[in-house]
Amino acid sequence: MSDHQDKVTAVDVARLAGVSQSAVSRVFTPGASVSKRTVAKVRAAAEQLGYRPNLLARAMITGRSRIIGLVVAYLDNQFYPVALERLSRTLQERGYHVLVFLAENATEKVSEVIQELVDYRVDGIITASVAMSNDMTSRLAALGIPVVMFNRGQDDPRLAEVTSDNIAGARKATEFLIAGGHRRIAHIMGWQGSSTGRDRANGFRQAMADAGLQPIAMIDSEYSREAAAAAAREICSQAERPDAIFVGNDHMALAVIDELRFGLGLSVPDDVSIIGYDDVPMAAWPSYDLTTIRQPVNRMVMATVDALLGQIEGKATPQKIRIDGPLMIRGSARIPEGYRA
C-alpha cells in the first residue's frame, strides 16, 4: 500500500479529478484561493488514490514550508497547555502547520531542538519560556528564520518577544496586599534565571520600597511546586511569620496554599493571604479561589502570531511587546476596602 502511495503524484490526482495540476497544488496549499467545488473534487480523487502531498518536498521548491516550530521547556505549569493550544489553533487558522517540541531549559538541549526545527525547514520559531543562546540566534538570523519569544524576554534586538507587563503586574499584586493592611510580606519567586521571574521580583521590590517596607523573605523556587511548598514551610515556621505571600506564578501558588492548609494547619486568607500570577483555570476552582494577576493569553497569542508572521512576510521587524493584565480578585487574599471581588 505504501509503495503505491509513494508513486501517486499530483498529476494522477489532477487527471482523475479533471482539473489542472496547479489546481491540485492550490488545494493543498493553506490559504490559497480555490473554489469549494474544486476542493471537493481534488480531495475525493486524492482519497481514492491514496495521495498525500509531500510538504517538505514542496518547501524545497517554494522556499516556504508553512511550518512553525513551537518550543516549550515544560508543561507542568497549567498556563502553557492553554497557551500552546491557542497558539496552535491561531497558526492553523492562518494556514500554518505546527510542530511542538519539548526542550529542557539547558542551552545544549535547546540547541539540539532548534537544529531539528531547521532540518524541518520551518518558516519561523516560537519559544515559550526557553532561553536562546547568542550562537543560536546568530545562526537563525543568518538562515532568515525569525524567532518570537513567548512569555520570556531576552536582551537581544534580533529577538522579538511578547510578555505580560510582569513588573506592573507584580506591583499591582503587591500594592493590593499592602492596601489590605499586610506589612509582613514575603515573595516566593519564579526562577531568577528567567526574565519573567526577575521582572516579577523587581515589581515586588519596587512596590514594597514605595511603601517603606522590607520583604520578610524572598526565595527563588524555580517554578517548582515542591520548592515552593518547601519555601512556604520555611518562612511560615519562623517566629515572625508572614501575613501575606506573593507567589511568582499560580503553579507554585496552588502548592503553597495546599502546604499552608494541610501541612501547617493555617487558614488562607485569615492567617496568610496568597496572591499568584497567570490566572490558570485551576485558580478559579472554589477549592483554591486564588487571587492572581491574569496573563492576557488571547492578546499575547495574537501579538505573538502577528509578530512572527509579520517577520516571515517581511512586513515587520522584531519588537518587545508588553501587555498589561488585570488583577483577578477572589478569596485567597484579604480584600482591601474600596476593592471589589
C-alpha positions as a printed NumPy array, in Angstrom:
array([[  0.   ,   0.   ,   0.   ],
       [  2.768,   2.435,   0.943],
       [  4.675,   1.683,  -2.288],
       [  1.559,   2.557,  -4.276],
       [  1.055,   5.773,  -2.308],
       [  4.643,   6.81 ,  -2.908],
       [  4.118,   6.542,  -6.667],
       [  0.9  ,   8.556,  -6.776],
       [  1.586,  12.094,  -7.961],
       [ -0.321,  15.346,  -8.232],
       [ -0.587,  14.659, -11.972],
       [ -2.539,  11.463, -11.232],
       [ -4.874,  13.331,  -8.884],
       [ -5.401,  16.105, -11.417],
       [ -6.219,  13.58 , -14.169],
       [ -8.79 ,  11.739, -12.015],
       [-10.36 ,  14.95 , -10.711],
       [-10.456,  16.554, -14.158],
       [ -8.538,  19.632, -13.078],
       [ -5.094,  21.112, -13.685],
       [ -2.022,  20.146, -11.656],
       [ -1.817,  23.728, -10.38 ],
       [ -5.36 ,  23.383,  -9.005],
       [ -4.255,  20.312,  -7.047],
       [ -1.322,  22.288,  -5.666],
       [ -3.614,  25.145,  -4.593],
       [ -5.973,  22.748,  -2.799],
       [ -3.1  ,  21.52 ,  -0.64 ],
       [ -1.63 ,  24.975,  -0.059],
       [ -3.126,  26.609,   3.075],
       [ -4.617,  29.991,   2.328],
       [ -4.598,  29.557,  -1.467],
       [ -7.621,  30.714,  -3.464],
       [ -9.647,  27.781,  -4.798],
       [-13.372,  27.048,  -5.209],
       [-15.25 ,  24.67 ,  -2.898],
       [-16.221,  22.537,  -5.897],
       [-12.59 ,  22.093,  -6.935],
       [-11.563,  21.31 ,  -3.344],
       [-14.215,  18.6  ,  -3.131],
       [-13.194,  17.017,  -6.458],
       [ -9.468,  17.076,  -5.7  ],
       [ -9.794,  15.714,  -2.162],
       [-12.099,  12.929,  -3.341],
       [ -9.589,  11.942,  -6.039],
       [ -6.685,  12.153,  -3.571],
       [ -8.532,   9.936,  -1.107],
       [ -9.358,   7.389,  -3.793],
       [ -5.735,   7.225,  -4.976],
       [ -4.202,   7.412,  -1.505],
       [ -2.329,  10.594,  -2.381],
       [ -0.669,  12.699,   0.304],
       [  1.254,  15.887,  -0.567],
       [  4.946,  15.93 ,   0.293],
       [  5.148,  19.166,   2.261],
       [  8.918,  19.024,   2.734],
       [  9.489,  18.498,  -0.987],
       [  7.248,  21.48 ,  -1.706],
       [  9.223,  23.558,   0.796],
       [ 12.41 ,  22.819,  -1.143],
       [ 10.757,  24.1  ,  -4.321],
       [  8.943,  27.149,  -2.935],
       [ 11.288,  28.045,  -0.077],
       [  8.276,  28.057,   2.305],
       [  7.175,  25.061,   4.385],
       [  4.32 ,  26.865,   6.168],
       [  5.511,  25.05 ,   9.283],
       [  6.068,  26.865,  12.587],
       [  8.106,  25.3  ,  15.378],
       [  6.866,  25.728,  18.951],
       [  9.459,  25.023,  21.634],
       [  8.446,  24.815,  25.292],
       [ 10.539,  23.918,  28.338],
       [  7.861,  22.203,  30.399],
       [  4.095,  21.676,  30.574],
       [  3.651,  21.207,  34.346],
       [  2.551,  24.823,  34.649],
       [ -1.088,  24.819,  33.519],
       [ -0.575,  28.152,  31.743],
       [  1.431,  26.533,  28.948],
       [ -1.017,  23.868,  27.711],
       [ -3.634,  26.623,  27.396],
       [ -1.227,  28.985,  25.614],
       [  0.128,  26.286,  23.26 ],
       [ -3.36 ,  25.173,  22.286],
       [ -4.342,  28.732,  21.393],
       [ -1.076,  29.378,  19.563],
       [ -1.567,  26.182,  17.555],
       [ -5.184,  26.968,  16.673],
       [ -4.38 ,  30.549,  15.678],
       [ -1.484,  29.494,  13.46 ],
       [ -3.592,  26.792,  11.826],
       [ -6.313,  29.357,  11.124],
       [ -3.639,  31.444,   9.371],
       [ -2.672,  28.495,   7.153],
       [  0.368,  27.178,   9.022],
       [  1.205,  23.73 ,  10.35 ],
       [  2.674,  23.405,  13.832],
       [  5.46 ,  21.238,  15.252],
       [  5.685,  21.185,  19.062],
       [  8.979,  20.231,  20.713],
       [  9.834,  19.953,  24.407],
       [ 13.283,  21.147,  25.432],
       [ 14.886,  21.38 ,  28.836],
       [ 15.985,  24.914,  29.605],
       [ 19.629,  23.959,  29.12 ],
       [ 21.392,  25.638,  26.218],
       [ 22.65 ,  22.415,  24.654],
       [ 19.184,  20.795,  24.759],
       [ 17.523,  23.842,  23.225],
       [ 20.25 ,  23.929,  20.557],
       [ 19.503,  20.315,  19.596],
       [ 15.787,  21.053,  19.236],
       [ 16.448,  24.204,  17.207],
       [ 18.654,  22.175,  14.856],
       [ 15.823,  19.682,  14.346],
       [ 13.46 ,  22.514,  13.503],
       [ 15.967,  23.902,  10.999],
       [ 16.119,  20.44 ,   9.404],
       [ 12.336,  20.514,   9.066],
       [ 12.719,  23.811,   7.158],
       [ 10.37 ,  25.685,   9.459],
       [  9.393,  29.198,   8.424],
       [  9.607,  30.523,  11.974],
       [ 10.018,  29.545,  15.62 ],
       [  8.123,  30.443,  18.804],
       [  9.856,  29.684,  22.088],
       [  7.815,  29.537,  25.303],
       [  9.89 ,  30.035,  28.47 ],
       [ 13.028,  28.923,  26.661],
       [ 16.209,  30.983,  26.535],
       [ 18.167,  31.465,  23.308],
       [ 21.95 ,  31.489,  23.143],
       [ 23.749,  34.134,  21.11 ],
       [ 25.089,  31.426,  18.761],
       [ 21.602,  30.025,  18.107],
       [ 20.191,  33.479,  17.489],
       [ 23.01 ,  34.336,  15.059],
       [ 22.559,  31.077,  13.162],
       [ 18.812,  31.504,  12.777],
       [ 19.275,  35.129,  11.714],
       [ 21.756,  34.   ,   9.039],
       [ 19.228,  31.431,   7.809],
       [ 16.438,  34.012,   7.733],
       [ 14.31 ,  32.129,  10.306],
       [ 12.569,  34.596,  12.654],
       [ 12.043,  33.817,  16.339],
       [  9.465,  35.206,  18.768],
       [  9.876,  34.568,  22.478],
       [  6.563,  33.984,  24.267],
       [  6.323,  34.796,  27.991],
       [ 10.068,  35.284,  28.185],
       [ 12.372,  38.153,  27.277],
       [ 16.   ,  38.492,  26.32 ],
       [ 18.261,  41.486,  25.802],
       [ 18.868,  40.899,  22.097],
       [ 17.418,  43.249,  19.445],
       [ 17.26 ,  40.385,  16.94 ],
       [ 14.654,  38.576,  19.037],
       [ 11.008,  39.616,  19.204],
       [  9.264,  38.931,  22.486],
       [  5.723,  39.034,  23.827],
       [  5.065,  39.009,  27.568],
       [  2.58 ,  40.359,  30.028],
       [  3.823,  43.503,  31.773],
       [  5.434,  41.489,  34.558],
       [  6.828,  44.427,  36.524],
       [  3.498,  46.287,  36.505],
       [  1.598,  43.102,  37.332],
       [  3.815,  42.309,  40.305],
       [  3.48 ,  45.87 ,  41.562],
       [ -0.302,  45.589,  41.259],
       [ -0.348,  42.345,  43.279],
       [  1.93 ,  43.744,  45.992],
       [  0.047,  47.04 ,  46.252],
       [ -3.167,  45.044,  46.735],
       [ -1.633,  43.208,  49.679],
       [ -0.316,  46.442,  51.183],
       [ -3.728,  48.11 ,  50.764],
       [ -5.217,  45.182,  52.679],
       [ -3.136,  46.1  ,  55.693],
       [ -0.402,  43.497,  55.264],
       [  3.079,  44.516,  56.367],
       [  4.956,  41.21 ,  56.755],
       [  5.01 ,  40.221,  53.094],
       [  7.167,  37.523,  51.504],
       [  7.774,  36.705,  47.842],
       [  8.226,  33.124,  46.654],
       [  9.938,  33.911,  43.371],
       [  9.969,  32.266,  39.983],
       [ 13.33 ,  31.167,  38.605],
       [ 15.672,  34.163,  38.698],
       [ 17.471,  32.876,  35.625],
       [ 14.383,  33.907,  33.644],
       [ 13.385,  37.441,  32.71 ],
       [  9.832,  36.693,  33.851],
       [ 10.951,  35.698,  37.341],
       [ 13.312,  38.672,  37.631],
       [ 10.736,  41.203,  36.432],
       [  8.097,  39.988,  38.875],
       [ 10.61 ,  40.106,  41.715],
       [ 11.608,  43.645,  40.696],
       [  7.977,  44.779,  40.619],
       [  7.514,  43.343,  44.118],
       [ 10.635,  45.122,  45.407],
       [  9.539,  48.436,  43.893],
       [  6.073,  48.329,  45.458],
       [  7.492,  47.369,  48.849],
       [ 10.104,  50.154,  48.704],
       [  7.472,  52.722,  47.702],
       [  5.501,  51.756,  50.823],
       [  8.598,  51.93 ,  53.03 ],
       [  8.513,  48.183,  53.686],
       [ 11.152,  45.469,  53.647],
       [ 10.305,  41.968,  52.35 ],
       [ 10.201,  39.417,  55.143],
       [ 11.701,  36.865,  52.71 ],
       [ 12.419,  36.369,  49.015],
       [ 13.103,  32.785,  47.956],
       [ 13.812,  31.535,  44.422],
       [ 11.648,  28.421,  43.997],
       [ 12.488,  27.936,  40.303],
       [  8.834,  27.445,  39.234],
       [  8.797,  24.126,  41.14 ],
       [  5.749,  23.063,  43.197],
       [  7.961,  21.123,  45.595],
       [ 10.404,  24.007,  46.075],
       [  7.531,  26.466,  46.575],
       [  5.93 ,  24.237,  49.229],
       [  9.3  ,  23.924,  50.988],
       [  9.753,  27.71 ,  50.883],
       [  6.292,  28.193,  52.388],
       [  7.133,  25.767,  55.2  ],
       [ 10.398,  27.576,  55.863],
       [  9.091,  31.123,  56.035],
       [  5.847,  30.235,  57.851],
       [  7.67 ,  28.226,  60.523],
       [  9.706,  31.257,  61.591],
       [  8.877,  33.233,  64.723],
       [  7.866,  36.21 ,  62.567],
       [  5.505,  34.531,  60.166],
       [  4.459,  36.465,  57.051],
       [  0.877,  37.671,  56.908],
       [  0.925,  37.606,  53.081],
       [  2.858,  35.904,  50.278],
       [  3.093,  36.96 ,  46.643],
       [  3.949,  33.822,  44.656],
       [  5.691,  34.076,  41.291],
       [  3.112,  32.006,  39.389],
       [ -0.118,  30.087,  40.023],
       [  1.571,  26.699,  39.552],
       [  3.565,  27.412,  42.718],
       [  0.803,  29.371,  44.468],
       [ -1.558,  26.383,  44.438],
       [  1.166,  24.277,  46.065],
       [  1.725,  26.998,  48.688],
       [ -1.981,  27.064,  49.557],
       [ -2.015,  23.267,  49.917],
       [  1.062,  23.358,  52.15 ],
       [ -0.284,  26.119,  54.398],
       [ -3.656,  24.433,  54.838],
       [ -2.753,  20.767,  55.041],
       [  0.891,  20.868,  56.088],
       [  0.881,  23.721,  58.607],
       [ -2.806,  23.921,  59.548],
       [ -3.07 ,  27.614,  58.629],
       [ -6.066,  29.401,  57.192],
       [ -5.924,  31.146,  53.815],
       [ -6.563,  34.093,  53.925],
       [ -7.258,  34.507,  57.667],
       [ -3.703,  33.645,  58.713],
       [ -1.853,  34.268,  55.437],
       [ -3.057,  35.955,  52.242],
       [ -1.835,  34.454,  48.964],
       [ -1.622,  36.059,  45.511],
       [ -0.382,  34.294,  42.375],
       [  0.335,  35.22 ,  38.774],
       [ -1.079,  33.772,  35.492],
       [ -4.755,  33.003,  36.252],
       [ -4.643,  29.365,  35.153],
       [ -8.017,  27.528,  35.029],
       [ -7.455,  25.908,  38.455],
       [ -7.095,  29.335,  40.078],
       [-10.852,  29.853,  39.788],
       [-11.725,  26.481,  41.327],
       [-13.656,  27.001,  44.593],
       [-11.108,  24.865,  46.464],
       [ -8.38 ,  27.441,  45.678],
       [-10.278,  30.66 ,  44.832],
       [ -6.899,  32.229,  44.071],
       [ -6.452,  35.972,  43.749],
       [ -3.979,  36.406,  40.911],
       [ -2.729,  38.561,  38.059],
       [ -4.218,  37.345,  34.798],
       [ -1.861,  36.897,  31.885],
       [ -3.93 ,  38.14 ,  28.892],
       [ -3.221,  34.94 ,  26.955],
       [ -5.503,  35.655,  23.98 ],
       [ -3.912,  39.057,  23.361],
       [ -0.45 ,  37.612,  23.918],
       [ -1.128,  34.821,  21.408],
       [ -2.436,  37.208,  18.748],
       [  0.521,  39.555,  19.253],
       [  2.948,  36.616,  19.013],
       [  1.433,  35.247,  15.802],
       [  1.232,  38.714,  14.227],
       [  4.851,  39.426,  15.181],
       [  6.122,  36.134,  13.749],
       [  4.123,  36.161,  10.512],
       [  4.951,  39.829,  10.02 ],
       [  8.636,  38.933,  10.037],
       [  8.127,  35.892,   7.793],
       [  6.303,  38.05 ,   5.264],
       [  8.886,  40.834,   5.525],
       [  6.386,  43.339,   6.896],
       [  7.756,  43.736,  10.443],
       [ 10.943,  43.907,  12.468],
       [ 11.496,  42.355,  15.923],
       [  9.737,  44.213,  18.742],
       [  9.456,  43.891,  22.528],
       [  5.746,  43.782,  23.403],
       [  4.398,  44.115,  26.963],
       [  0.677,  43.578,  27.602],
       [ -0.95 ,  44.652,  30.857],
       [ -3.048,  42.085,  32.708],
       [ -5.802,  42.642,  35.293],
       [ -5.865,  41.626,  38.946],
       [ -8.444,  38.86 ,  39.449],
       [ -9.783,  39.333,  42.966],
       [-11.008,  36.137,  44.604],
       [-10.9  ,  34.77 ,  48.127],
       [ -7.281,  33.766,  48.838],
       [ -6.218,  37.244,  49.933],
       [ -7.814,  39.82 ,  52.223],
       [ -9.788,  42.295,  50.109],
       [ -8.984,  45.923,  50.939],
       [-11.724,  48.463,  51.41 ],
       [-12.634,  50.021,  48.072],
       [-11.764,  46.893,  46.048],
       [-14.473,  44.611,  44.691],
       [-14.201,  40.868,  44.146]])
